[in-house]
Amino acid sequence: MISTVEKVLFLKSIDLFSQIPGEDLARVAQIAEELDFEEGERIMQEGEMGDSMYLIVDGVVQVFKGERKVVELSERECVGEMAILDSEPRSATVQALSAVRALRIEREDFYELMNEKAEIARGIIKVLTRRLRSTTAR
């Protein structure tokens, strides 16, 4: 099991949270639930309603759009981050390619934090905007 201090250090190393001060990350760490997935296990399904995001602590996942493999993601990367901001169906399927340990953050808990700490919302918006720009440029 990952301690709160280890979660904070891990969160700080993730692009999505890199701009957020450590004391605010401690609050994020408190709402992050540690989960384990077995190789081949589906983490999320394209089309289902999303209400959480996952931060990969260990392992590798595959992301599929329909039958097409889009990308493999591993440690310190996240999936489902759009679901934490909107109520739209998931845009891809994510499956564990190996044993995976992840932290799950639920939308409702995250919204409460963003309401209390505007710095968290600004940090997330900044990173997602940068990602959108780089994806559009490709």
One Martini backbone bead per residue (centre of mass of N, CA, C, O) as a GRO file, in nm:
protein
  138
    1MET     BB    1   0.098   0.036   0.020
    2ILE     BB    2   0.049   0.373  -0.026
    3SER     BB    3   0.147   0.651   0.093
    4THR     BB    4   0.085   0.981   0.109
    5VAL     BB    5   0.373   1.073   0.046
    6GLU     BB    6   0.408   0.895  -0.206
    7LYS     BB    7   0.172   1.016  -0.361
    8VAL     BB    8   0.277   1.304  -0.378
    9LEU     BB    9   0.537   1.236  -0.533
   10PHE     BB   10   0.394   1.105  -0.768
   11LEU     BB   11   0.211   1.342  -0.855
   12LYS     BB   12   0.448   1.542  -0.912
   13SER     BB   13   0.555   1.347  -1.161
   14ILE     BB   14   0.296   1.439  -1.300
   15ASP     BB   15   0.200   1.647  -1.537
   16LEU     BB   16  -0.096   1.716  -1.435
   17PHE     BB   17   0.049   1.799  -1.127
   18SER     BB   18   0.321   1.977  -1.147
   19GLN     BB   19   0.178   2.278  -1.076
   20ILE     BB   20   0.112   2.173  -0.791
   21PRO     BB   21   0.121   2.214  -0.478
   22GLY     BB   22   0.199   2.002  -0.222
   23GLU     BB   23  -0.042   2.068  -0.027
   24ASP     BB   24  -0.255   2.002  -0.250
   25LEU     BB   25  -0.161   1.708  -0.307
   26ALA     BB   26  -0.246   1.591  -0.036
   27ARG     BB   27  -0.548   1.604  -0.104
   28VAL     BB   28  -0.535   1.422  -0.350
   29ALA     BB   29  -0.413   1.173  -0.207
   30GLN     BB   30  -0.667   1.122  -0.021
   31ILE     BB   31  -0.860   1.051  -0.288
   32ALA     BB   32  -0.664   0.827  -0.376
   33GLU     BB   33  -0.714   0.508  -0.507
   34GLU     BB   34  -0.588   0.196  -0.474
   35LEU     BB   35  -0.522  -0.026  -0.760
   36ASP     BB   36  -0.557  -0.356  -0.905
   37PHE     BB   37  -0.451  -0.516  -1.215
   38GLU     BB   38  -0.475  -0.755  -1.441
   39GLU     BB   39  -0.384  -0.912  -1.694
   40GLY     BB   40  -0.639  -0.813  -1.932
   41GLU     BB   41  -0.781  -0.606  -1.781
   42ARG     BB   42  -1.044  -0.390  -1.770
   43ILE     BB   43  -1.067  -0.044  -1.693
   44MET     BB   44  -1.210   0.068  -1.963
   45GLN     BB   45  -1.498   0.164  -2.168
   46GLU     BB   46  -1.609   0.243  -2.450
   47GLY     BB   47  -1.906   0.450  -2.384
   48GLU     BB   48  -1.888   0.477  -2.102
   49MET     BB   49  -1.935   0.625  -1.815
   50GLY     BB   50  -1.739   0.875  -1.671
   51ASP     BB   51  -1.585   0.925  -1.312
   52SER     BB   52  -1.270   0.870  -1.372
   53MET     BB   53  -0.923   0.843  -1.297
   54TYR     BB   54  -0.590   0.715  -1.394
   55LEU     BB   55  -0.282   0.636  -1.228
   56ILE     BB   56   0.022   0.505  -1.315
   57VAL     BB   57   0.248   0.326  -1.120
   58ASP     BB   58   0.231   0.030  -1.252
   59GLY     BB   59   0.279  -0.063  -1.570
   60VAL     BB   60   0.071  -0.157  -1.862
   61VAL     BB   61  -0.127  -0.001  -2.118
   62GLN     BB   62  -0.401  -0.015  -2.345
   63VAL     BB   63  -0.530   0.183  -2.618
   64PHE     BB   64  -0.864   0.191  -2.758
   65LYS     BB   65  -1.023   0.252  -3.081
   66GLY     BB   66  -1.199   0.023  -3.094
   67GLU     BB   67  -0.972  -0.193  -3.265
   68ARG     BB   68  -0.761   0.033  -3.235
   69LYS     BB   69  -0.447   0.089  -3.151
   70VAL     BB   70  -0.306   0.380  -3.003
   71VAL     BB   71  -0.163   0.310  -2.710
   72GLU     BB   72   0.097   0.301  -2.472
   73LEU     BB   73   0.101   0.298  -2.112
   74SER     BB   74   0.273   0.412  -1.816
   75GLU     BB   75   0.438   0.523  -1.586
   76ARG     BB   76   0.309   0.844  -1.508
   77GLU     BB   77   0.034   0.797  -1.638
   78CYS     BB   78  -0.289   0.882  -1.783
   79VAL     BB   79  -0.643   0.795  -1.757
   80GLY     BB   80  -0.951   0.964  -1.787
   81GLU     BB   81  -0.925   1.286  -1.756
   82MET     BB   82  -1.187   1.385  -1.898
   83ALA     BB   83  -1.396   1.257  -1.691
   84ILE     BB   84  -1.330   1.472  -1.462
   85LEU     BB   85  -1.471   1.721  -1.643
   86ASP     BB   86  -1.696   1.533  -1.765
   87SER     BB   87  -2.013   1.352  -1.888
   88GLU     BB   88  -1.889   1.173  -2.094
   89PRO     BB   89  -1.812   0.929  -2.275
   90ARG     BB   90  -1.586   0.718  -2.338
   91SER     BB   91  -1.320   0.725  -2.597
   92ALA     BB   92  -1.192   0.456  -2.463
   93THR     BB   93  -1.006   0.166  -2.422
   94VAL     BB   94  -0.869   0.003  -2.124
   95GLN     BB   95  -0.585  -0.226  -2.090
   96ALA     BB   96  -0.404  -0.459  -1.936
   97LEU     BB   97  -0.075  -0.577  -2.021
   98SER     BB   98  -0.024  -0.588  -1.719
   99ALA     BB   99   0.037  -0.547  -1.423
  100VAL     BB  100  -0.157  -0.300  -1.231
  101ARG     BB  101  -0.097   0.008  -1.068
  102ALA     BB  102  -0.341   0.243  -0.933
  103LEU     BB  103  -0.490   0.564  -0.928
  104ARG     BB  104  -0.808   0.676  -0.818
  105ILE     BB  105  -1.018   0.950  -0.935
  106GLU     BB  106  -1.298   1.107  -0.849
  107ARG     BB  107  -1.496   1.355  -0.958
  108GLU     BB  108  -1.642   1.454  -0.702
  109ASP     BB  109  -1.386   1.490  -0.529
  110PHE     BB  110  -1.238   1.680  -0.727
  111TYR     BB  111  -1.444   1.910  -0.730
  112GLU     BB  112  -1.416   1.986  -0.437
  113LEU     BB  113  -1.119   2.070  -0.459
  114MET     BB  114  -1.153   2.287  -0.682
  115ASN     BB  115  -1.337   2.468  -0.507
  116GLU     BB  116  -1.112   2.517  -0.284
  117LYS     BB  117  -0.872   2.496  -0.523
  118ALA     BB  118  -0.777   2.677  -0.793
  119GLU     BB  119  -0.490   2.561  -0.854
  120ILE     BB  120  -0.584   2.289  -0.954
  121ALA     BB  121  -0.747   2.379  -1.198
  122ARG     BB  122  -0.521   2.536  -1.339
  123GLY     BB  123  -0.323   2.297  -1.372
  124ILE     BB  124  -0.507   2.118  -1.543
  125ILE     BB  125  -0.571   2.315  -1.773
  126LYS     BB  126  -0.281   2.360  -1.868
  127VAL     BB  127  -0.217   2.065  -1.948
  128LEU     BB  128  -0.460   2.007  -2.136
  129THR     BB  129  -0.397   2.232  -2.336
  130ARG     BB  130  -0.118   2.129  -2.421
  131ARG     BB  131  -0.218   1.856  -2.526
  132LEU     BB  132  -0.412   1.962  -2.741
  133ARG     BB  133  -0.202   2.117  -2.906
  134SER     BB  134  -0.017   1.870  -2.971
  135THR     BB  135  -0.235   1.699  -3.109
  136THR     BB  136  -0.315   1.907  -3.330
  137ALA     BB  137  -0.018   1.928  -3.456
  138ARG     BB  138  -0.006   1.619  -3.568
   0.00000   0.00000   0.00000
